[in-house]
Structure formats: structure tokens, C-alpha cells
Amino acid sequence: MAEWAGHSVEVLLKIYAKCLDGKAAAVRQRVEAALGHRPG
């Protein structure tokens, strides 16, 4: 991801990690829904 964004890993974590904090469960649900997985 860092390479794709054109940043070092350190910069990626410093700038963007706060955007992801607490969102992992919601992101996981969206990805699973897009892949057709059902909760259970």
C-alpha cells in the first residue's frame, strides 16, 4: 500500500493509520459482502 501511494511505510502509518483506527470490523464486513460471504 505504501508503495502504491508513493510513501514510505513510516509516512503511511503516520498519516493514514488514524483513518483506519476502529474501522477494521466495518471494512471486513464490506469486503465480505462484496465477495458474497454471509455472516455466521
Biopython code that builds the backbone (N, CA, C, O; Angstrom):
import numpy as np
from Bio.PDB.StructureBuilder import StructureBuilder

atoms = [
    (1, "MET", "N", (0.822, -1.180, 0.000)),
    (1, "MET", "CA", (0.000, 0.000, 0.000)),
    (1, "MET", "C", (0.867, 1.245, 0.000)),
    (1, "MET", "O", (0.585, 2.205, -0.716)),
    (2, "ALA", "N", (1.911, 1.229, 0.795)),
    (2, "ALA", "CA", (2.788, 2.401, 0.857)),
    (2, "ALA", "C", (3.397, 2.696, -0.502)),
    (2, "ALA", "O", (3.421, 3.844, -0.944)),
    (3, "GLU", "N", (3.887, 1.657, -1.162)),
    (3, "GLU", "CA", (4.485, 1.844, -2.481)),
    (3, "GLU", "C", (3.459, 2.376, -3.471)),
    (3, "GLU", "O", (3.768, 3.276, -4.252)),
    (4, "TRP", "N", (2.258, 1.841, -3.451)),
    (4, "TRP", "CA", (1.188, 2.290, -4.340)),
    (4, "TRP", "C", (0.867, 3.762, -4.119)),
    (4, "TRP", "O", (0.613, 4.506, -5.066)),
    (5, "ALA", "N", (0.883, 4.173, -2.845)),
    (5, "ALA", "CA", (0.571, 5.564, -2.510)),
    (5, "ALA", "C", (1.763, 6.495, -2.719)),
    (5, "ALA", "O", (1.628, 7.717, -2.644)),
    (6, "GLY", "N", (2.939, 5.901, -2.984)),
    (6, "GLY", "CA", (4.126, 6.714, -3.185)),
    (6, "GLY", "C", (4.741, 7.215, -1.899)),
    (6, "GLY", "O", (5.424, 8.239, -1.890)),
    (7, "HIS", "N", (4.503, 6.493, -0.798)),
    (7, "HIS", "CA", (5.026, 6.877, 0.511)),
    (7, "HIS", "C", (5.860, 5.747, 1.085)),
    (7, "HIS", "O", (5.766, 4.600, 0.649)),
    (8, "SER", "N", (6.672, 6.089, 2.065)),
    (8, "SER", "CA", (7.337, 5.059, 2.853)),
    (8, "SER", "C", (6.306, 4.494, 3.827)),
    (8, "SER", "O", (5.247, 5.083, 4.045)),
    (9, "VAL", "N", (6.635, 3.345, 4.405)),
    (9, "VAL", "CA", (5.729, 2.748, 5.392)),
    (9, "VAL", "C", (5.559, 3.686, 6.586)),
    (9, "VAL", "O", (4.462, 3.819, 7.127)),
    (10, "GLU", "N", (6.644, 4.331, 6.990)),
    (10, "GLU", "CA", (6.580, 5.247, 8.135)),
    (10, "GLU", "C", (5.597, 6.386, 7.879)),
    (10, "GLU", "O", (4.788, 6.724, 8.742)),
    (11, "VAL", "N", (5.675, 6.975, 6.685)),
    (11, "VAL", "CA", (4.768, 8.073, 6.347)),
    (11, "VAL", "C", (3.338, 7.562, 6.262)),
    (11, "VAL", "O", (2.412, 8.215, 6.744)),
    (12, "LEU", "N", (3.159, 6.407, 5.657)),
    (12, "LEU", "CA", (1.820, 5.830, 5.539)),
    (12, "LEU", "C", (1.187, 5.660, 6.914)),
    (12, "LEU", "O", (0.038, 6.049, 7.124)),
    (13, "LEU", "N", (1.937, 5.078, 7.855)),
    (13, "LEU", "CA", (1.398, 4.873, 9.199)),
    (13, "LEU", "C", (1.158, 6.187, 9.921)),
    (13, "LEU", "O", (0.148, 6.344, 10.607)),
    (14, "LYS", "N", (2.075, 7.132, 9.772)),
    (14, "LYS", "CA", (1.933, 8.419, 10.467)),
    (14, "LYS", "C", (0.706, 9.183, 10.000)),
    (14, "LYS", "O", (-0.004, 9.780, 10.810)),
    (15, "ILE", "N", (0.454, 9.164, 8.697)),
    (15, "ILE", "CA", (-0.622, 9.977, 8.137)),
    (15, "ILE", "C", (-1.954, 9.242, 8.091)),
    (15, "ILE", "O", (-2.990, 9.804, 8.446)),
    (16, "TYR", "N", (-1.929, 7.988, 7.654)),
    (16, "TYR", "CA", (-3.174, 7.308, 7.330)),
    (16, "TYR", "C", (-3.679, 6.321, 8.373)),
    (16, "TYR", "O", (-4.863, 5.984, 8.359)),
    (17, "ALA", "N", (-2.836, 5.851, 9.265)),
    (17, "ALA", "CA", (-3.269, 4.843, 10.233)),
    (17, "ALA", "C", (-4.437, 5.327, 11.075)),
    (17, "ALA", "O", (-5.322, 4.541, 11.414)),
    (18, "LYS", "N", (-4.454, 6.607, 11.418)),
    (18, "LYS", "CA", (-5.542, 7.129, 12.247)),
    (18, "LYS", "C", (-6.885, 7.059, 11.526)),
    (18, "LYS", "O", (-7.936, 7.032, 12.166)),
    (19, "CYS", "N", (-6.852, 7.030, 10.210)),
    (19, "CYS", "CA", (-8.086, 6.925, 9.435)),
    (19, "CYS", "C", (-8.688, 5.527, 9.529)),
    (19, "CYS", "O", (-9.891, 5.344, 9.341)),
    (20, "LEU", "N", (-7.845, 4.555, 9.818)),
    (20, "LEU", "CA", (-8.292, 3.166, 9.857)),
    (20, "LEU", "C", (-8.634, 2.696, 11.255)),
    (20, "LEU", "O", (-9.291, 1.669, 11.421)),
    (21, "ASP", "N", (-8.197, 3.433, 12.261)),
    (21, "ASP", "CA", (-8.392, 3.030, 13.641)),
    (21, "ASP", "C", (-9.875, 2.838, 13.951)),
    (21, "ASP", "O", (-10.679, 3.752, 13.770)),
    (22, "GLY", "N", (-10.221, 1.660, 14.413)),
    (22, "GLY", "CA", (-11.594, 1.367, 14.796)),
    (22, "GLY", "C", (-12.507, 1.021, 13.635)),
    (22, "GLY", "O", (-13.703, 0.814, 13.836)),
    (23, "LYS", "N", (-11.980, 0.956, 12.450)),
    (23, "LYS", "CA", (-12.811, 0.717, 11.281)),
    (23, "LYS", "C", (-12.637, -0.691, 10.709)),
    (23, "LYS", "O", (-13.301, -1.039, 9.733)),
    (24, "ALA", "N", (-11.771, -1.493, 11.289)),
    (24, "ALA", "CA", (-11.446, -2.804, 10.727)),
    (24, "ALA", "C", (-12.679, -3.689, 10.581)),
    (24, "ALA", "O", (-12.844, -4.341, 9.550)),
    (25, "ALA", "N", (-13.536, -3.726, 11.576)),
    (25, "ALA", "CA", (-14.714, -4.589, 11.513)),
    (25, "ALA", "C", (-15.653, -4.164, 10.388)),
    (25, "ALA", "O", (-16.177, -5.011, 9.665)),
    (26, "ALA", "N", (-15.864, -2.878, 10.238)),
    (26, "ALA", "CA", (-16.744, -2.376, 9.182)),
    (26, "ALA", "C", (-16.156, -2.661, 7.800)),
    (26, "ALA", "O", (-16.875, -3.047, 6.878)),
    (27, "VAL", "N", (-14.862, -2.470, 7.669)),
    (27, "VAL", "CA", (-14.201, -2.739, 6.389)),
    (27, "VAL", "C", (-14.291, -4.222, 6.059)),
    (27, "VAL", "O", (-14.588, -4.592, 4.923)),
    (28, "ARG", "N", (-14.036, -5.067, 7.045)),
    (28, "ARG", "CA", (-14.106, -6.514, 6.844)),
    (28, "ARG", "C", (-15.507, -6.921, 6.389)),
    (28, "ARG", "O", (-15.647, -7.744, 5.485)),
    (29, "GLN", "N", (-16.535, -6.358, 7.002)),
    (29, "GLN", "CA", (-17.915, -6.676, 6.618)),
    (29, "GLN", "C", (-18.200, -6.245, 5.181)),
    (29, "GLN", "O", (-18.866, -6.967, 4.440)),
    (30, "ARG", "N", (-17.706, -5.088, 4.787)),
    (30, "ARG", "CA", (-17.939, -4.610, 3.421)),
    (30, "ARG", "C", (-17.253, -5.505, 2.401)),
    (30, "ARG", "O", (-17.824, -5.819, 1.357)),
    (31, "VAL", "N", (-16.021, -5.916, 2.706)),
    (31, "VAL", "CA", (-15.284, -6.794, 1.799)),
    (31, "VAL", "C", (-15.981, -8.148, 1.701)),
    (31, "VAL", "O", (-16.150, -8.683, 0.605)),
    (32, "GLU", "N", (-16.384, -8.700, 2.836)),
    (32, "GLU", "CA", (-17.070, -9.985, 2.826)),
    (32, "GLU", "C", (-18.378, -9.899, 2.059)),
    (32, "GLU", "O", (-18.713, -10.818, 1.311)),
    (33, "ALA", "N", (-19.118, -8.823, 2.228)),
    (33, "ALA", "CA", (-20.377, -8.644, 1.499)),
    (33, "ALA", "C", (-20.110, -8.563, -0.002)),
    (33, "ALA", "O", (-20.850, -9.137, -0.801)),
    (34, "ALA", "N", (-19.056, -7.852, -0.378)),
    (34, "ALA", "CA", (-18.722, -7.714, -1.802)),
    (34, "ALA", "C", (-18.314, -9.053, -2.401)),
    (34, "ALA", "O", (-18.518, -9.299, -3.590)),
    (35, "LEU", "N", (-17.732, -9.923, -1.562)),
    (35, "LEU", "CA", (-17.308, -11.246, -2.035)),
    (35, "LEU", "C", (-18.412, -12.292, -1.923)),
    (35, "LEU", "O", (-18.221, -13.448, -2.302)),
    (36, "GLY", "N", (-19.560, -11.884, -1.404)),
    (36, "GLY", "CA", (-20.689, -12.788, -1.305)),
    (36, "GLY", "C", (-20.696, -13.689, -0.091)),
    (36, "GLY", "O", (-21.427, -14.679, -0.052)),
    (37, "HIS", "N", (-19.874, -13.348, 0.914)),
    (37, "HIS", "CA", (-19.844, -14.138, 2.143)),
    (37, "HIS", "C", (-21.030, -13.746, 3.021)),
    (37, "HIS", "O", (-21.434, -12.584, 3.064)),
    (38, "ARG", "N", (-21.565, -14.718, 3.702)),
    (38, "ARG", "CA", (-22.668, -14.459, 4.627)),
    (38, "ARG", "C", (-22.166, -14.516, 6.045)),
    (38, "ARG", "O", (-21.323, -15.353, 6.367)),
    (39, "PRO", "N", (-22.669, -13.637, 6.910)),
    (39, "PRO", "CA", (-22.247, -13.677, 8.319)),
    (39, "PRO", "C", (-22.668, -14.989, 8.946)),
    (39, "PRO", "O", (-23.716, -15.543, 8.612)),
    (40, "GLY", "N", (-21.849, -15.479, 9.851)),
    (40, "GLY", "CA", (-22.276, -16.672, 10.534)),
    (40, "GLY", "C", (-21.201, -17.406, 11.099)),
    (40, "GLY", "O", (-21.421, -18.450, 11.713)),
]
sb = StructureBuilder()
sb.init_structure("model")
sb.init_model(0)
sb.init_chain("A")
sb.init_seg("    ")
for serial, (resi, resn, name, xyz) in enumerate(atoms, 1):
    if name == "N":
        sb.init_residue(resn, " ", resi, " ")
    sb.init_atom(name, np.array(xyz, "f"), 0.0, 1.0, " ", f" {name:<3s}", serial, name[0])
structure = sb.get_structure()
